[in-house]
Amino acid sequence: MKWQILFFGLRDYIRESSAKISADTLGWLAAIVLHAATVPTTLALITGLSDRTPNLDIVLFLWTGLVLLFLRAVVLKDILNIITIGVGFMVQAALMALILFK
């Protein structure tokens, strides 16, 4: 009888927590993918493999989305996303500075 209570309690806990873990993981991966969207063209520009910059509208939409995700993380006090998006902003700013001061 006690094992059934333990089993059903564990099953319910896994169901409830897996949805939250999956949602948090997907949100974190979304921020990383958004940051990585312009990295290939930026690195190609820095290394001289290409002379074409990323389209300004794409960059602006990506940064706007990232700022909104960052503000959401601040409101929710989600430290992992705050750190992830903040580090991504710093890396992208450094890449842009390399292009500008090349």
Secondary structure, DSSP 4 states (H G I P E B T S, - for coil): -HHHHHHHHHHHHHHHHHHHHHHHHHHHHHHHHHHHTTHHHHHHHHHTS--PPPPHHHHHHHHHHHHHHHHHHHHHT-HHHHHHHHHHHHHHHHHHHHHHT-
